[in-house]
Amino acid sequence: MFKAAVYLVHGLIFILVTLIGLGPLFSIAAPDPDETYGVWVSMILIFNILVLVSAFVQLRIKKFGCF
């Protein structure tokens, strides 16, 4: 049950961060002429990597029985 909860919560966070992060890329507002998407893409990648690391750490801690 713990493993399923970790997968579910981190999967939802992963999907929501990706959707929220992609929102400004497809905005209907007038685009900035000097706009680059490097910052947005790197933000999404870094946060999603942190979510995956968090899930891995939580599963490893449960495996060792610390909590």
C-alpha positions in Angstrom: 0.0 0.0 0.0 2.8 2.4 0.9 4.5 1.7 -2.5 1.3 2.4 -4.4 0.7 5.6 -2.5 4.3 6.8 -3.3 3.9 6.0 -7.0 0.5 7.7 -7.1 1.4 10.9 -5.3 4.7 11.3 -7.1 3.1 10.5 -10.5 0.5 13.1 -10.0 3.1 15.7 -8.9 5.2 14.8 -12.0 2.2 15.3 -14.4 0.9 18.5 -12.7 4.4 20.1 -12.7 4.7 19.3 -16.4 1.3 20.8 -17.2 1.8 23.9 -15.1 5.3 24.4 -16.6 4.1 24.1 -20.1 1.3 26.6 -19.6 3.4 29.7 -20.3 4.8 28.2 -23.4 1.3 28.0 -25.0 0.0 31.3 -23.6 -2.4 33.3 -25.8 -0.7 36.6 -24.8 1.6 38.4 -27.2 5.0 36.7 -27.3 8.1 38.3 -26.1 10.4 38.9 -29.1 13.5 37.8 -27.2 11.8 34.8 -25.6 13.7 31.6 -25.2 12.3 28.4 -23.7 15.5 27.2 -22.1 14.6 28.4 -18.6 11.1 26.8 -18.7 12.4 23.5 -20.1 15.3 23.3 -17.5 12.8 24.2 -14.7 10.5 21.4 -15.7 13.4 18.9 -16.0 15.0 19.8 -12.7 11.8 19.7 -10.7 10.7 16.4 -12.3 14.2 14.9 -11.6 13.8 16.0 -8.0 10.3 14.3 -7.8 11.8 11.0 -9.1 14.7 11.2 -6.6 12.2 11.9 -3.8 10.1 8.8 -4.8 13.2 6.6 -5.0 14.4 7.8 -1.5 11.1 7.3 0.1 10.9 3.8 -1.3 14.4 3.0 -0.1 13.7 4.4 3.4 10.6 2.2 3.7 12.7 -0.8 2.5 15.2 -0.3 5.4 12.4 0.0 7.9 13.4 3.4 9.4 9.9 4.6 9.6 
